[in-house]
Amino acid sequence: ISLLAIALSFAVWYYFKPNIYKVNTSTSPASPENIIINMHATVFDSQGQPTRILSTPELRSYADDTSVLDHPQITIFNESEQPWEIQSVHGRTENNNEKITLWQDVVLYQAASADQPESTITTSKLDHYPQENMAETDQPITFQQPGVVVNSIGMRAYLDTEIIDLLAEVNGYYEQVE
C-alpha cells in the first residue's frame, strides 16, 4: 500500500506542479531590464492637464536608455479641439523618451473639429519628438482630408500649431465627396 500511495502522490504532484519559468539574469544589452505589460502612461502639464498619453500592450526597456514598444498608441493634446492620435505596429524610445521612432503602418489621425475636417496621415516610419510636439519623416506620406489626397516624400508636422510642412515631390488631387 505505501508504494501505491507514493506513486499516486507523485502522479498528483506531477500533474498539478507549478509552472516554473527561468528568469533571464543575463547582462547582455540584447536582454531587457524590464518588461511592462498593458502600459498606459499619461504626462501632465504644470496645471494638471494631460498633454500626452502613451499606451502599449508590451514595453521592453533596456540598459542603454531605450525601450521597444509593440503596437504603440500616442495621444497628443494641444490647443485645438481635437487631439492627435498616432499609432503603429512597432516603436522605440530613445534618450529618456526625447525621441520616439515608430514604424510599419504608421497612422496620424485628428478627428474633425468645428474649424477643420478630419485629417489622416499615413507613412512607413515616423520620428516623434514629444518635447517639441513635432513629428517628421523622410519617407513617402499620404495626407487625406475629405475630398483631398496629397502625397509627398517627407513631412514635418508641428502638432501643437497644426502646421504640416510637406518636403518634396508633393502631388495632390481632389476627390468628389458624396
C-alpha positions, 0 to 999 in steps of 0.5 A: 500500500505505501508504494501505491500511495507514493506513486499516486502522490507523485502522479498528483504532484506531477500533474498539478506542479507549478509552472516554473519559468527561468528568469533571464539574469543575463547582462547582455544589452540584447536582454531587457531590464524590464518588461511592462505589460498593458502600459498606459502612461499619461504626462501632465502639464504644470496645471494638471492637464494631460498633454500626452498619453502613451499606451502599449500592450508590451514595453521592453526597456533596456540598459542603454536608455531605450525601450521597444514598444509593440503596437504603440498608441500616442495621444497628443493634446494641444490647443485645438479641439481635437487631439492627435492620435498616432499609432503603429505596429512597432516603436522605440524610445530613445534618450529618456523618451526625447525621441520616439521612432515608430514604424510599419503602418504608421497612422496620424489621425485628428478627428474633425473639429468645428474649424477643420475636417478630419485629417489622416496621415499615413507613412512607413516610419515616423520620428516623434519628438514629444518635447517639441510636439513635432513629428517628421519623416523622410519617407513617402506620406499620404495626407487625406482630408475629405475630398483631398489626397496629397502625397509627398516624400517627407513631412514635418508636422508641428502638432501643437500649431497644426502646421504640416510642412510637406518636403518634396515631390508633393502631388495632390488631387481632389476627390468628389465627396458624396 
